[in-house]
Amino acid sequence: MGSLVTEFESKYWAEDKTVVGIDEAGRGPMAGPCVVCGVVFPIGFDNELINDSKKLSAKRRLELVDIIKENALWYQVEIIEPEAIDHDNIYRATQKGMERIASAAPCDAVLTDAMPLIDAPKPFEAIIKGDARSLSIAAASILAKTIRDQIMIELDIIFPQYGFKNHKGYGTKQHKEAILKYGRSPVHRESFRFKDEDQISLDI
């Protein structure tokens, strides 16, 4: 067994039950969507290369996407747009995305990366640092990260002045300076502010 197949999957698999692992990418940025993914693997599946997406290079993440999709019994992607983030707040918007995946997943139990679910149709566990402790959650984190990165690269073509391809919408010095110079784009989250931002008009 690989290092990430822990008791979280194994205890369900031992009872012939399947699980969905759910994770997100993009809760922290100031621009772009949050991407939530869920993955259901066959009982007993293992791959020692699958790990927390933050611990993998971009090249390795892309290599693993095909492996995950080819071996998964099921996977689903939820794109949480900035409008939904601003309406619900990032925590609840992400939570709703995870709840939709949990409801749709053809499985017996749900594992999330530290996110409790309010409307959980199946037994669930919110696992602290789940993307480093659960193979299914790690796989979901890889899908979410690669999908979101590609979205931000595409948004960089539309809004090149912000440098999205470099910082992926996070609050870097370059990004903040671009917002102060150009104002917000339609893909910036209105619910995110930073020091000195109110010095200029942010009408778009």
Backbone as JSON Lines, residues from 0, in Angstrom:
{"i":0,"aa":"M","n":[0.83,-1.2,0.0],"ca":[0.0,0.0,0.0],"c":[0.88,1.26,0.0]}
{"i":1,"aa":"G","n":[0.46,2.29,-0.71],"ca":[1.18,3.54,-0.74],"c":[1.01,4.31,0.55]}
{"i":2,"aa":"S","n":[1.82,5.33,0.74],"ca":[1.85,6.04,2.02],"c":[0.56,6.8,2.31]}
{"i":3,"aa":"L","n":[-0.22,7.14,1.24],"ca":[-1.41,7.93,1.48],"c":[-2.67,7.11,1.68]}
{"i":4,"aa":"V","n":[-2.63,5.81,1.45],"ca":[-3.82,5.0,1.73],"c":[-3.83,4.69,3.22]}
{"i":5,"aa":"T","n":[-4.62,5.46,3.95],"ca":[-4.64,5.37,5.39],"c":[-5.9,4.67,5.85]}
{"i":6,"aa":"E","n":[-6.12,4.74,7.15],"ca":[-7.31,4.14,7.73],"c":[-8.59,4.79,7.21]}
{"i":7,"aa":"F","n":[-8.49,5.97,6.65],"ca":[-9.71,6.67,6.2],"c":[-10.39,5.92,5.06]}
{"i":8,"aa":"E","n":[-9.65,5.53,4.04],"ca":[-10.23,4.68,2.99],"c":[-10.38,3.24,3.45]}
{"i":9,"aa":"S","n":[-9.34,2.74,4.08],"ca":[-9.27,1.31,4.36],"c":[-10.4,0.79,5.23]}
{"i":10,"aa":"K","n":[-10.84,1.6,6.18],"ca":[-11.89,1.11,7.07],"c":[-13.22,0.95,6.34]}
{"i":11,"aa":"Y","n":[-13.44,1.77,5.31],"ca":[-14.65,1.6,4.49],"c":[-14.46,0.46,3.49]}
{"i":12,"aa":"W","n":[-13.29,0.41,2.88],"ca":[-13.01,-0.65,1.91],"c":[-13.11,-2.02,2.57]}
{"i":13,"aa":"A","n":[-12.71,-2.11,3.83],"ca":[-12.78,-3.4,4.54],"c":[-14.22,-3.88,4.67]}
{"i":14,"aa":"E","n":[-15.17,-2.95,4.62],"ca":[-16.59,-3.29,4.68],"c":[-17.24,-3.3,3.29]}
{"i":15,"aa":"D","n":[-16.37,-3.32,2.25],"ca":[-16.84,-3.34,0.86],"c":[-17.64,-2.08,0.51]}
{"i":16,"aa":"K","n":[-17.2,-0.95,1.07],"ca":[-17.86,0.34,0.81],"c":[-16.9,1.26,0.07]}
{"i":17,"aa":"T","n":[-17.45,2.04,-0.85],"ca":[-16.64,2.99,-1.59],"c":[-16.73,4.38,-0.96]}
{"i":18,"aa":"V","n":[-15.72,5.22,-1.23],"ca":[-15.7,6.57,-0.68],"c":[-15.38,7.57,-1.79]}
{"i":19,"aa":"V","n":[-15.86,8.79,-1.61],"ca":[-15.44,9.89,-2.47],"c":[-14.55,10.82,-1.64]}
{"i":20,"aa":"G","n":[-13.41,11.19,-2.21],"ca":[-12.55,12.18,-1.6],"c":[-12.78,13.51,-2.27]}
{"i":21,"aa":"I","n":[-12.96,14.57,-1.49],"ca":[-13.29,15.89,-2.04],"c":[-12.3,16.94,-1.55]}
{"i":22,"aa":"D","n":[-11.83,17.75,-2.48],"ca":[-10.93,18.86,-2.12],"c":[-11.16,20.02,-3.08]}
{"i":23,"aa":"E","n":[-10.54,21.14,-2.76],"ca":[-10.7,22.35,-3.58],"c":[-9.35,22.98,-3.87]}
{"i":24,"aa":"A","n":[-9.37,23.88,-4.85],"ca":[-8.23,24.75,-5.12],"c":[-8.77,26.14,-5.37]}
{"i":25,"aa":"G","n":[-8.19,27.12,-4.7],"ca":[-8.59,28.49,-4.97],"c":[-9.46,29.15,-3.93]}
{"i":26,"aa":"R","n":[-9.39,28.74,-2.69],"ca":[-10.15,29.46,-1.65],"c":[-9.5,30.78,-1.31]}
{"i":27,"aa":"G","n":[-8.18,30.87,-1.43],"ca":[-7.47,32.05,-0.98],"c":[-7.26,33.18,-1.97]}
{"i":28,"aa":"P","n":[-7.33,32.96,-3.27],"ca":[-7.03,34.02,-4.23],"c":[-8.01,35.18,-4.21]}
{"i":29,"aa":"M","n":[-7.6,36.27,-4.83],"ca":[-8.43,37.46,-4.96],"c":[-9.2,37.47,-6.27]}
{"i":30,"aa":"A","n":[-8.85,36.57,-7.18],"ca":[-9.49,36.54,-8.5],"c":[-9.65,35.11,-8.98]}
{"i":31,"aa":"G","n":[-10.6,34.94,-9.9],"ca":[-10.83,33.63,-10.48],"c":[-11.73,32.76,-9.63]}
{"i":32,"aa":"P","n":[-12.11,31.62,-10.16],"ca":[-13.02,30.73,-9.44],"c":[-12.31,29.9,-8.39]}
{"i":33,"aa":"C","n":[-13.11,29.26,-7.56],"ca":[-12.65,28.17,-6.71],"c":[-13.1,26.9,-7.4]}
{"i":34,"aa":"V","n":[-12.24,25.92,-7.48],"ca":[-12.57,24.66,-8.15],"c":[-12.63,23.54,-7.11]}
{"i":35,"aa":"V","n":[-13.75,22.84,-7.08],"ca":[-13.96,21.74,-6.15],"c":[-14.06,20.45,-6.95]}
{"i":36,"aa":"C","n":[-13.37,19.41,-6.51],"ca":[-13.4,18.13,-7.22],"c":[-13.64,16.98,-6.24]}
{"i":37,"aa":"G","n":[-14.24,15.93,-6.76],"ca":[-14.43,14.7,-6.0],"c":[-14.0,13.51,-6.82]}
{"i":38,"aa":"V","n":[-13.38,12.52,-6.17],"ca":[-12.89,11.33,-6.86],"c":[-13.29,10.08,-6.08]}
{"i":39,"aa":"V","n":[-13.84,9.1,-6.8],"ca":[-14.14,7.79,-6.23],"c":[-13.24,6.76,-6.9]}
{"i":40,"aa":"F","n":[-12.4,6.09,-6.12],"ca":[-11.53,5.04,-6.64],"c":[-12.13,3.66,-6.35]}
{"i":41,"aa":"P","n":[-11.75,2.66,-7.14],"ca":[-12.16,1.29,-6.82],"c":[-11.62,0.86,-5.46]}
{"i":42,"aa":"I","n":[-12.32,-0.01,-4.81],"ca":[-11.87,-0.52,-3.51],"c":[-10.49,-1.15,-3.66]}
{"i":43,"aa":"G","n":[-9.56,-0.72,-2.81],"ca":[-8.21,-1.26,-2.81],"c":[-7.26,-0.57,-3.76]}
{"i":44,"aa":"F","n":[-7.72,0.44,-4.49],"ca":[-6.83,1.13,-5.44],"c":[-5.67,1.8,-4.71]}
{"i":45,"aa":"D","n":[-4.5,1.8,-5.36],"ca":[-3.34,2.47,-4.79],"c":[-2.44,2.97,-5.9]}
{"i":46,"aa":"N","n":[-1.81,4.09,-5.67],"ca":[-0.78,4.6,-6.56],"c":[0.13,5.5,-5.72]}
{"i":47,"aa":"E","n":[1.36,5.08,-5.56],"ca":[2.26,5.78,-4.64],"c":[2.67,7.16,-5.15]}
{"i":48,"aa":"L","n":[2.41,7.47,-6.42],"ca":[2.76,8.78,-6.96],"c":[1.76,9.86,-6.58]}
{"i":49,"aa":"I","n":[0.54,9.46,-6.25],"ca":[-0.51,10.43,-5.91],"c":[-0.25,10.98,-4.52]}
{"i":50,"aa":"N","n":[-0.2,12.3,-4.44],"ca":[0.11,12.96,-3.17],"c":[-0.58,14.31,-3.15]}
{"i":51,"aa":"D","n":[-0.51,14.97,-2.03],"ca":[-1.02,16.33,-1.88],"c":[-0.5,17.17,-3.05]}
{"i":52,"aa":"S","n":[-1.41,17.84,-3.77],"ca":[-1.02,18.59,-4.97],"c":[0.04,19.64,-4.67]}
{"i":53,"aa":"K","n":[0.03,20.2,-3.46],"ca":[1.0,21.24,-3.1],"c":[2.42,20.69,-3.0]}
{"i":54,"aa":"K","n":[2.55,19.39,-2.87],"ca":[3.87,18.76,-2.75],"c":[4.41,18.27,-4.09]}
{"i":55,"aa":"L","n":[3.65,18.49,-5.15],"ca":[4.02,18.0,-6.48],"c":[4.34,19.16,-7.41]}
{"i":56,"aa":"S","n":[5.22,18.91,-8.36],"ca":[5.51,19.91,-9.38],"c":[4.33,20.0,-10.34]}
{"i":57,"aa":"A","n":[4.24,21.11,-11.06],"ca":[3.17,21.27,-12.05],"c":[3.23,20.16,-13.09]}
{"i":58,"aa":"K","n":[4.42,19.78,-13.5],"ca":[4.58,18.71,-14.5],"c":[4.06,17.39,-13.96]}
{"i":59,"aa":"R","n":[4.39,17.07,-12.71],"ca":[3.95,15.8,-12.14],"c":[2.43,15.79,-11.95]}
{"i":60,"aa":"R","n":[1.86,16.93,-11.54],"ca":[0.4,17.0,-11.4],"c":[-0.28,16.7,-12.73]}
{"i":61,"aa":"L","n":[0.21,17.28,-13.8],"ca":[-0.39,17.05,-15.11],"c":[-0.25,15.58,-15.54]}
{"i":62,"aa":"E","n":[0.87,14.96,-15.21],"ca":[1.07,13.55,-15.52],"c":[0.07,12.67,-14.78]}
{"i":63,"aa":"L","n":[-0.27,13.08,-13.56],"ca":[-1.16,12.27,-12.74],"c":[-2.63,12.44,-13.1]}
{"i":64,"aa":"V","n":[-2.97,13.53,-13.77],"ca":[-4.38,13.76,-14.13],"c":[-4.93,12.58,-14.93]}
{"i":65,"aa":"D","n":[-4.22,12.16,-15.95],"ca":[-4.7,11.05,-16.78],"c":[-4.78,9.75,-15.98]}
{"i":66,"aa":"I","n":[-3.81,9.53,-15.11],"ca":[-3.82,8.32,-14.29],"c":[-5.04,8.31,-13.38]}
{"i":67,"aa":"I","n":[-5.34,9.45,-12.78],"ca":[-6.5,9.54,-11.89],"c":[-7.79,9.31,-12.66]}
{"i":68,"aa":"K","n":[-7.94,9.98,-13.79],"ca":[-9.17,9.84,-14.58],"c":[-9.35,8.44,-15.13]}
{"i":69,"aa":"E","n":[-8.25,7.8,-15.52],"ca":[-8.33,6.45,-16.08],"c":[-8.69,5.41,-15.02]}
{"i":70,"aa":"N","n":[-8.29,5.64,-13.78],"ca":[-8.5,4.65,-12.73],"c":[-9.71,4.94,-11.84]}
{"i":71,"aa":"A","n":[-10.19,6.14,-11.85],"ca":[-11.34,6.49,-11.0],"c":[-12.61,5.81,-11.5]}
{"i":72,"aa":"L","n":[-13.44,5.37,-10.58],"ca":[-14.77,4.9,-10.94],"c":[-15.65,6.06,-11.35]}
{"i":73,"aa":"W","n":[-15.35,7.25,-10.77],"ca":[-16.18,8.44,-10.98],"c":[-15.41,9.65,-10.49]}
{"i":74,"aa":"Y","n":[-15.6,10.77,-11.15],"ca":[-15.08,12.04,-10.64],"c":[-16.0,13.16,-11.11]}
{"i":75,"aa":"Q","n":[-15.99,14.26,-10.39],"ca":[-16.82,15.4,-10.74],"c":[-16.1,16.69,-10.4]}
{"i":76,"aa":"V","n":[-16.37,17.71,-11.22],"ca":[-15.75,19.03,-11.04],"c":[-16.85,20.06,-10.84]}
{"i":77,"aa":"E","n":[-16.68,20.93,-9.84],"ca":[-17.58,22.04,-9.6],"c":[-16.76,23.34,-9.7]}
{"i":78,"aa":"I","n":[-17.17,24.23,-10.6],"ca":[-16.51,25.52,-10.74],"c":[-17.32,26.56,-9.98]}
{"i":79,"aa":"I","n":[-16.76,27.12,-8.93],"ca":[-17.44,28.12,-8.12],"c":[-16.98,29.5,-8.59]}
{"i":80,"aa":"E","n":[-17.84,30.19,-9.33],"ca":[-17.47,31.46,-9.93],"c":[-17.4,32.59,-8.89]}
{"i":81,"aa":"P","n":[-16.68,33.68,-9.21],"ca":[-16.56,34.8,-8.25],"c":[-17.9,35.34,-7.78]}
{"i":82,"aa":"E","n":[-18.92,35.34,-8.65],"ca":[-20.23,35.84,-8.25],"c":[-20.82,35.02,-7.11]}
{"i":83,"aa":"A","n":[-20.68,33.71,-7.19],"ca":[-21.18,32.83,-6.12],"c":[-20.36,33.01,-4.85]}
{"i":84,"aa":"I","n":[-19.06,33.21,-5.01],"ca":[-18.19,33.44,-3.85],"c":[-18.59,34.72,-3.13]}
{"i":85,"aa":"D","n":[-18.84,35.79,-3.91],"ca":[-19.24,37.06,-3.3],"c":[-20.62,36.97,-2.65]}
{"i":86,"aa":"H","n":[-21.5,36.18,-3.25],"ca":[-22.86,36.06,-2.72],"c":[-22.89,35.26,-1.41]}
{"i":87,"aa":"D","n":[-22.2,34.13,-1.39],"ca":[-22.3,33.21,-0.26],"c":[-21.17,33.35,0.76]}
{"i":88,"aa":"N","n":[-20.06,33.94,0.39],"ca":[-18.75,33.98,1.04],"c":[-18.0,32.71,0.64]}
{"i":89,"aa":"I","n":[-16.68,32.8,0.62],"ca":[-15.87,31.72,0.05],"c":[-16.04,30.41,0.81]}
{"i":90,"aa":"Y","n":[-16.19,30.48,2.12],"ca":[-16.33,29.24,2.9],"c":[-17.62,28.5,2.52]}
{"i":91,"aa":"R","n":[-18.74,29.23,2.55],"ca":[-20.02,28.58,2.27],"c":[-20.13,28.18,0.8]}
{"i":92,"aa":"A","n":[-19.59,28.98,-0.1],"ca":[-19.64,28.64,-1.52],"c":[-18.87,27.35,-1.79]}
{"i":93,"aa":"T","n":[-17.71,27.22,-1.16],"ca":[-16.92,26.0,-1.29],"c":[-17.66,24.81,-0.68]}
{"i":94,"aa":"Q","n":[-18.22,25.04,0.49],"ca":[-18.97,23.99,1.18],"c":[-20.14,23.5,0.33]}
{"i":95,"aa":"K","n":[-20.87,24.42,-0.3],"ca":[-21.98,24.03,-1.16],"c":[-21.49,23.18,-2.33]}
{"i":96,"aa":"G","n":[-20.35,23.55,-2.9],"ca":[-19.79,22.76,-4.0],"c":[-19.47,21.34,-3.56]}
{"i":97,"aa":"M","n":[-18.91,21.22,-2.36],"ca":[-18.6,19.9,-1.82],"c":[-19.87,19.1,-1.54]}
{"i":98,"aa":"E","n":[-20.9,19.79,-1.07],"ca":[-22.16,19.1,-0.8],"c":[-22.81,18.59,-2.08]}
{"i":99,"aa":"R","n":[-22.69,19.36,-3.16],"ca":[-23.23,18.89,-4.45],"c":[-22.51,17.63,-4.92]}
{"i":100,"aa":"I","n":[-21.2,17.63,-4.77],"ca":[-20.42,16.46,-5.17],"c":[-20.76,15.27,-4.29]}
{"i":101,"aa":"A","n":[-20.87,15.5,-2.98],"ca":[-21.22,14.42,-2.06],"c":[-22.56,13.8,-2.41]}
{"i":102,"aa":"S","n":[-23.52,14.64,-2.81],"ca":[-24.85,14.14,-3.17],"c":[-24.82,13.33,-4.45]}
{"i":103,"aa":"A","n":[-23.99,13.76,-5.4],"ca":[-23.96,13.11,-6.71],"c":[-23.1,11.86,-6.74]}
{"i":104,"aa":"A","n":[-22.13,11.77,-5.86],"ca":[-21.15,10.68,-5.93],"c":[-21.8,9.31,-5.69]}
{"i":105,"aa":"P","n":[-21.51,8.34,-6.55],"ca":[-22.03,6.99,-6.37],"c":[-21.14,6.21,-5.4]}
{"i":106,"aa":"C","n":[-21.3,6.49,-4.11],"ca":[-20.43,5.88,-3.11],"c":[-21.17,5.79,-1.78]}
{"i":107,"aa":"D","n":[-20.5,5.22,-0.8],"ca":[-21.12,4.99,0.5],"c":[-20.74,6.01,1.56]}
{"i":108,"aa":"A","n":[-19.6,6.69,1.38],"ca":[-19.13,7.63,2.4],"c":[-18.33,8.75,1.74]}
{"i":109,"aa":"V","n":[-18.14,9.83,2.5],"ca":[-17.5,11.04,1.97],"c":[-16.33,11.43,2.86]}
{"i":110,"aa":"L","n":[-15.2,11.74,2.23],"ca":[-14.04,12.27,2.93],"c":[-13.75,13.65,2.36]}
{"i":111,"aa":"T","n":[-13.66,14.66,3.22],"ca":[-13.32,16.0,2.76],"c":[-12.04,16.48,3.42]}
{"i":112,"aa":"D","n":[-11.41,17.45,2.78],"ca":[-10.21,18.04,3.36],"c":[-10.62,19.13,4.34]}
{"i":113,"aa":"A","n":[-10.88,18.72,5.56],"ca":[-11.15,19.62,6.7],"c":[-12.43,20.43,6.58]}
{"i":114,"aa":"M","n":[-13.32,20.06,5.67],"ca":[-14.55,20.83,5.5],"c":[-15.76,20.03,6.0]}
{"i":115,"aa":"P","n":[-16.37,20.44,7.11],"ca":[-17.61,19.79,7.55],"c":[-18.74,20.13,6.59]}
{"i":116,"aa":"L","n":[-19.64,19.2,6.39],"ca":[-20.76,19.41,5.49],"c":[-22.05,19.58,6.28]}
{"i":117,"aa":"I","n":[-22.83,20.59,5.92],"ca":[-24.1,20.83,6.6],"c":[-25.16,19.87,6.08]}
{"i":118,"aa":"D","n":[-25.24,19.76,4.77],"ca":[-26.25,18.93,4.13],"c":[-25.56,17.71,3.55]}
{"i":119,"aa":"A","n":[-25.26,16.74,4.4],"ca":[-24.51,15.55,3.99],"c":[-25.45,14.37,3.8]}
{"i":120,"aa":"P","n":[-25.58,13.89,2.56],"ca":[-26.48,12.78,2.28],"c":[-25.9,11.42,2.64]}
{"i":121,"aa":"K","n":[-24.62,11.4,3.01],"ca":[-23.91,10.15,3.32],"c":[-23.04,10.4,4.55]}
{"i":122,"aa":"P","n":[-22.62,9.34,5.22],"ca":[-21.66,9.52,6.31],"c":[-20.41,10.23,5.79]}
{"i":123,"aa":"F","n":[-19.86,11.17,6.57],"ca":[-18.69,11.9,6.09],"c":[-17.7,12.12,7.22]}
{"i":124,"aa":"E","n":[-16.46,12.34,6.82],"ca":[-15.4,12.71,7.74],"c":[-14.68,13.92,7.17]}
{"i":125,"aa":"A","n":[-14.51,14.96,7.98],"ca":[-13.71,16.13,7.61],"c":[-12.32,15.93,8.2]}
{"i":126,"aa":"I","n":[-11.35,15.68,7.36],"ca":[-10.02,15.26,7.81],"c":[-9.04,16.43,7.74]}
{"i":127,"aa":"I","n":[-8.45,16.78,8.86],"ca":[-7.43,17.83,8.88],"c":[-6.23,17.38,8.05]}
{"i":128,"aa":"K","n":[-5.78,18.26,7.16],"ca":[-4.69,17.93,6.23],"c":[-5.02,16.67,5.42]}
{"i":129,"aa":"G","n":[-6.29,16.57,5.05],"ca":[-6.74,15.38,4.34],"c":[-6.03,15.14,3.02]}
{"i":130,"aa":"D","n":[-5.59,16.22,2.36],"ca":[-4.92,16.03,1.07],"c":[-3.55,15.39,1.22]}
{"i":131,"aa":"A","n":[-3.03,15.34,2.43],"ca":[-1.76,14.67,2.69],"c":[-1.95,13.33,3.4]}
{"i":132,"aa":"R","n":[-3.21,12.96,3.67],"ca":[-3.47,11.76,4.46],"c":[-4.43,10.78,3.8]}
{"i":133,"aa":"S","n":[-5.04,11.2,2.72],"ca":[-6.03,10.36,2.04],"c":[-5.76,10.35,0.55]}
{"i":134,"aa":"L","n":[-5.66,9.16,-0.03],"ca":[-5.39,9.03,-1.47],"c":[-6.5,9.67,-2.29]}
{"i":135,"aa":"S","n":[-7.74,9.48,-1.91],"ca":[-8.87,10.01,-2.67],"c":[-8.91,11.54,-2.62]}
{"i":136,"aa":"I","n":[-8.65,12.1,-1.44],"ca":[-8.63,13.55,-1.32],"c":[-7.44,14.12,-2.07]}
{"i":137,"aa":"A","n":[-6.29,13.46,-2.0],"ca":[-5.1,13.93,-2.73],"c":[-5.38,13.96,-4.23]}
{"i":138,"aa":"A","n":[-6.05,12.92,-4.73],"ca":[-6.38,12.88,-6.16],"c":[-7.31,14.02,-6.52]}
{"i":139,"aa":"A","n":[-8.29,14.29,-5.66],"ca":[-9.2,15.41,-5.91],"c":[-8.44,16.73,-5.9]}
{"i":140,"aa":"S","n":[-7.46,16.86,-5.02],"ca":[-6.68,18.1,-4.95],"c":[-5.88,18.31,-6.22]}
{"i":141,"aa":"I","n":[-5.38,17.22,-6.8],"ca":[-4.61,17.32,-8.05],"c":[-5.5,17.76,-9.2]}
{"i":142,"aa":"L","n":[-6.68,17.17,-9.31],"ca":[-7.6,17.58,-10.37],"c":[-8.0,19.04,-10.19]}
{"i":143,"aa":"A","n":[-8.34,19.42,-8.97],"ca":[-8.78,20.8,-8.72],"c":[-7.68,21.8,-9.05]}
{"i":144,"aa":"K","n":[-6.47,21.5,-8.62],"ca":[-5.34,22.42,-8.85],"c":[-5.04,22.57,-10.33]}
{"i":145,"aa":"T","n":[-4.97,21.47,-11.06],"ca":[-4.62,21.55,-12.48],"c":[-5.72,22.26,-13.28]}
{"i":146,"aa":"I","n":[-6.97,21.99,-12.95],"ca":[-8.07,22.65,-13.65],"c":[-8.06,24.14,-13.37]}
{"i":147,"aa":"R","n":[-7.88,24.51,-12.12],"ca":[-7.89,25.95,-11.79],"c":[-6.7,26.67,-12.41]}
{"i":148,"aa":"D","n":[-5.52,26.05,-12.37],"ca":[-4.35,26.69,-12.98],"c":[-4.59,26.96,-14.46]}
{"i":149,"aa":"Q","n":[-5.21,26.0,-15.17],"ca":[-5.48,26.19,-16.59],"c":[-6.47,27.32,-16.81]}
{"i":150,"aa":"I","n":[-7.48,27.41,-15.95],"ca":[-8.45,28.51,-16.05],"c":[-7.74,29.85,-15.9]}
{"i":151,"aa":"M","n":[-6.82,29.95,-14.95],"ca":[-6.13,31.22,-14.72],"c":[-5.19,31.56,-15.87]}
{"i":152,"aa":"I","n":[-4.6,30.56,-16.49],"ca":[-3.76,30.8,-17.67],"c":[-4.61,31.34,-18.81]}
{"i":153,"aa":"E","n":[-5.82,30.8,-18.96],"ca":[-6.72,31.28,-20.01],"c":[-7.21,32.7,-19.7]}
{"i":154,"aa":"L","n":[-7.47,32.98,-18.41],"ca":[-7.88,34.33,-18.04],"c":[-6.76,35.34,-18.25]}
{"i":155,"aa":"D","n":[-5.52,34.89,-18.17],"ca":[-4.39,35.77,-18.4],"c":[-4.37,36.28,-19.84]}
{"i":156,"aa":"I","n":[-4.86,35.47,-20.76],"ca":[-4.93,35.89,-22.17],"c":[-5.94,37.02,-22.33]}
{"i":157,"aa":"I","n":[-7.04,36.93,-21.59],"ca":[-8.1,37.94,-21.67],"c":[-7.72,39.2,-20.91]}
{"i":158,"aa":"F","n":[-7.07,39.02,-19.76],"ca":[-6.7,40.16,-18.89],"c":[-5.2,40.11,-18.6]}
{"i":159,"aa":"P","n":[-4.37,40.34,-19.62],"ca":[-2.91,40.17,-19.45],"c":[-2.27,41.14,-18.46]}
{"i":160,"aa":"Q","n":[-2.94,42.26,-18.18],"ca":[-2.34,43.28,-17.32],"c":[-2.21,42.84,-15.86]}
{"i":161,"aa":"Y","n":[-2.92,41.77,-15.48],"ca":[-2.89,41.35,-14.07],"c":[-1.86,40.26,-13.76]}
{"i":162,"aa":"G","n":[-1.36,39.58,-14.79],"ca":[-0.36,38.53,-14.56],"c":[-0.91,37.25,-13.97]}
{"i":163,"aa":"F","n":[-2.16,36.92,-14.3],"ca":[-2.79,35.74,-13.71],"c":[-2.0,34.45,-13.93]}
{"i":164,"aa":"K","n":[-1.31,34.34,-15.07],"ca":[-0.58,33.09,-15.35],"c":[0.57,32.88,-14.37]}
{"i":165,"aa":"N","n":[1.02,33.99,-13.76],"ca":[2.15,33.88,-12.82],"c":[1.71,33.6,-11.4]}
{"i":166,"aa":"H","n":[0.72,34.36,-10.91],"ca":[0.33,34.22,-9.5],"c":[-1.0,33.51,-9.3]}
{"i":167,"aa":"K","n":[-1.69,33.18,-10.39],"ca":[-2.96,32.43,-10.35],"c":[-4.05,33.12,-9.52]}
{"i":168,"aa":"G","n":[-3.95,34.45,-9.41],"ca":[-5.0,35.2,-8.72],"c":[-4.73,35.45,-7.25]}
{"i":169,"aa":"Y","n":[-3.62,34.91,-6.72],"ca":[-3.3,35.13,-5.31],"c":[-2.78,36.56,-5.09]}
{"i":170,"aa":"G","n":[-2.78,36.99,-3.85],"ca":[-2.48,38.37,-3.52],"c":[-1.0,38.7,-3.46]}
{"i":171,"aa":"T","n":[-0.29,38.5,-4.55],"ca":[1.12,38.85,-4.61],"c":[1.28,40.36,-4.77]}
{"i":172,"aa":"K","n":[2.52,40.82,-4.58],"ca":[2.81,42.24,-4.76],"c":[2.48,42.68,-6.18]}
{"i":173,"aa":"Q","n":[2.86,41.87,-7.16],"ca":[2.57,42.18,-8.56],"c":[1.07,42.32,-8.8]}
{"i":174,"aa":"H","n":[0.31,41.4,-8.24],"ca":[-1.13,41.4,-8.44],"c":[-1.77,42.62,-7.79]}
{"i":175,"aa":"K","n":[-1.39,42.92,-6.57],"ca":[-1.95,44.08,-5.87],"c":[-1.63,45.39,-6.6]}
{"i":176,"aa":"E","n":[-0.41,45.49,-7.09],"ca":[-0.02,46.7,-7.83],"c":[-0.85,46.84,-9.12]}
{"i":177,"aa":"A","n":[-1.14,45.71,-9.77],"ca":[-1.95,45.75,-10.99],"c":[-3.37,46.19,-10.68]}
{"i":178,"aa":"I","n":[-3.93,45.74,-9.56],"ca":[-5.28,46.15,-9.18],"c":[-5.31,47.65,-8.88]}
{"i":179,"aa":"L","n":[-4.29,48.13,-8.18],"ca":[-4.24,49.56,-7.88],"c":[-4.11,50.39,-9.15]}
{"i":180,"aa":"K","n":[-3.46,49.85,-10.14],"ca":[-3.25,50.59,-11.4],"c":[-4.46,50.49,-12.33]}
{"i":181,"aa":"Y","n":[-5.04,49.29,-12.46],"ca":[-6.08,49.07,-13.46],"c":[-7.48,48.91,-12.88]}
{"i":182,"aa":"G","n":[-7.59,48.8,-11.56],"ca":[-8.88,48.48,-10.97],"c":[-9.15,46.98,-11.09]}
{"i":183,"aa":"R","n":[-10.31,46.58,-10.66],"ca":[-10.66,45.16,-10.7],"c":[-11.22,44.77,-12.06]}
{"i":184,"aa":"S","n":[-10.95,43.55,-12.43],"ca":[-11.54,42.97,-13.65],"c":[-12.85,42.29,-13.28]}
{"i":185,"aa":"P","n":[-13.63,41.84,-14.26],"ca":[-14.87,41.11,-13.95],"c":[-14.65,39.78,-13.23]}
{"i":186,"aa":"V","n":[-13.41,39.27,-13.23],"ca":[-13.16,37.98,-12.56],"c":[-12.53,38.16,-11.18]}
{"i":187,"aa":"H","n":[-12.42,39.4,-10.72],"ca":[-11.96,39.62,-9.35],"c":[-13.13,39.46,-8.37]}
{"i":188,"aa":"R","n":[-12.8,39.0,-7.18],"ca":[-13.8,38.78,-6.15],"c":[-14.0,40.08,-5.36]}
{"i":189,"aa":"E","n":[-15.2,40.59,-5.37],"ca":[-15.49,41.83,-4.67],"c":[-15.38,41.67,-3.16]}
{"i":190,"aa":"S","n":[-15.49,40.45,-2.67],"ca":[-15.45,40.2,-1.23],"c":[-14.02,40.21,-0.68]}
{"i":191,"aa":"F","n":[-13.02,40.34,-1.55],"ca":[-11.63,40.4,-1.1],"c":[-11.12,41.82,-1.18]}
{"i":192,"aa":"R","n":[-10.55,42.32,-0.09],"ca":[-9.95,43.64,-0.06],"c":[-8.53,43.51,0.47]}
{"i":193,"aa":"F","n":[-7.73,44.54,0.24],"ca":[-6.41,44.57,0.85],"c":[-6.04,46.01,1.18]}
{"i":194,"aa":"K","n":[-5.08,46.18,2.02],"ca":[-4.66,47.51,2.48],"c":[-4.3,48.4,1.3]}
{"i":195,"aa":"D","n":[-4.74,49.63,1.33],"ca":[-4.48,50.65,0.3],"c":[-5.38,50.54,-0.91]}
{"i":196,"aa":"E","n":[-6.21,49.47,-0.98],"ca":[-7.04,49.3,-2.17],"c":[-8.09,50.4,-2.29]}
{"i":197,"aa":"D","n":[-8.57,50.9,-1.16],"ca":[-9.62,51.9,-1.19],"c":[-9.13,53.29,-1.63]}
{"i":198,"aa":"Q","n":[-7.85,53.4,-1.93],"ca":[-7.32,54.69,-2.37],"c":[-7.76,55.03,-3.78]}
{"i":199,"aa":"I","n":[-8.22,54.02,-4.53],"ca":[-8.61,54.26,-5.92],"c":[-10.01,53.77,-6.14]}
{"i":200,"aa":"S","n":[-10.6,54.19,-7.26],"ca":[-11.91,53.68,-7.65],"c":[-11.74,52.3,-8.26]}
{"i":201,"aa":"L","n":[-12.57,51.36,-7.81],"ca":[-12.49,50.0,-8.32],"c":[-13.69,49.66,-9.19]}
{"i":202,"aa":"D","n":[-14.36,50.65,-9.72],"ca":[-15.48,50.39,-10.6],"c":[-14.98,49.71,-11.86]}
{"i":203,"aa":"I","n":[-15.76,48.75,-12.33],"ca":[-15.37,48.04,-13.55],"c":[-16.48,48.17,-14.57]}
